Amino acid sequence: MQIIVVGCGKVGHTLAERLSGEGHNLVLVDLDAKLIQEVTDELDVMGVVGNGASINVLMEAGIDAADLLIAVTTSDELNLLCCLIGKKASKRCMTIARVRDPMYNKEIGFIKEQMGISMVINPELATAMEIARLLRFPSAIKIDTFAKGRAELLTIKLRSSFGLGGRSVEQVVSGLKSKVLICAVERGDKIFIPNGGFVLEDGDNISIMATPQEAASFFKKLGLGTRRVNNTLIVGGGTIAVYLARQLLEMGIDVHIVELNAERCRKLCETLPKATILHGDGSDQELLMDAGLATAESFVAITDMDEENLLLSLFAKQHSQAKLVVKVNRIAFDDVIESLDLGSVIYPKYLTADYIAQYVRAAQNSIGSNVETLYNILDGRAEALEFRVRTDSEVTAHTLSELDLKSNLLVGCIYRRGKVIFPRGQDRIQVGDSVMVVTTVKGFHDIRDILR
């Protein structure tokens, strides 16, 4: 596809890296000539220096031949204007706008309909939703949902207390009498798509696919908690905190927020009257203890500073048994972060890239079996995809055991007429199915891509 990305910040750079890696032709637009130069030197993309809301700049970027325009600048209004002008310049061009302000959140339907915008993405809301899912099921490092919530992909770290190290996947599943599928394993810098004979080791990060009920049963058998947290301590009172607090309060979770800026605290009190807002420095250890860290069931570090979030989480790990969630924008030290064992690490720019890549892949195959859901798992080194099968093909013509599937790939489950099926070799994919696939092979667009 011919894609124009307006905005060359963290999200724009991540998108350029992701989409160019999938074979799309990209043109980046930004006012900062230095940023454009850096990205075009690093990636196989074109660059245009200028204002993305200018029709002349968009014409230079090739809007007349573009299939998609993505606006991810720091300004919501500029993003909307870029998409509006882009749509006027080329009716065939689809448009995606990043819109972050909570004020616009209730107006998304109107914005899409009246401005002709194909998709509106809100990274802060997506991040808040991801954190809320984790606090519903705090024993998991990561949770992704498929088949309209009827199937889940959960990642946990194998601890020696589980007694699973040295046992094969088949022995673990049969021994625990659990209807779960262990579909991916991260060990050090390697990712495995395991078969039944694969032997697990303590310290592995394993991803399991199951229904919510079976996942809860599996966790209980490992001695892990399955109930949601009752309270949370959040450090950082930005937009993510507002979205997150609203969701948690609706779930009946007690929310405390620590924020340094006095004016921001006042606004938080007005916006979130049922939350407890504490004015102070989140790095003040005495303040955190006074705020109830020692008895907190979850601790969420979402300030604007990666380093502060990491240090706060280390402190919380030492002084509480809380479920830890830490937001990180940069990934320069991801190996170090992994070694710290800080629980769930959230990368907002990856969440945004996932949503947009999902849309792009679906748009490429609007007839056959397009991608309905797409997640990066295990630090982005594997993908979990949900395909909707709309037509017969070689994939539906044979049983799974007869299909010549690519290596490093697993058909995790099939959702058929309201029922989740964990398929065996004799099962067959049918038209109308939603099929969940886990693979280390990147860039799948159609269910037929699972074949060699």
Secondary structure by P-SEA (a helix, b strand, c coil): cbbbbccccaaaaaaaaaaaaabbbbbbbcccaaaaaaaaacccccccccccccaaaaaaaccccccbbbbbcccaaaaaaaaaaaaaacccbbbbbbbcccccccaaaaaaaaacccbbbbaaaaaaaaaaaaaacccccbbbbcccccbbbbbbbbccccccccccaaaaaaaacccccccbbbcccccccccccccccccccccccccaaaaaaaaaaaccccccccbbbbccccaaaaaaaaaaaaabbbbbbbbccaaaaaaaaaacccbbbbbcccccaaaaaaaccccccbbbbbcccaaaaaaaaaaaaaccccbbbbbbcccccaaaaaaacccccccaaaaaaaaaaaaaaaaacccccccccccccccccbbbbbbbbccccccccccccccccccccccccccccccccccccccccccccbbbbbcccccccccccccc
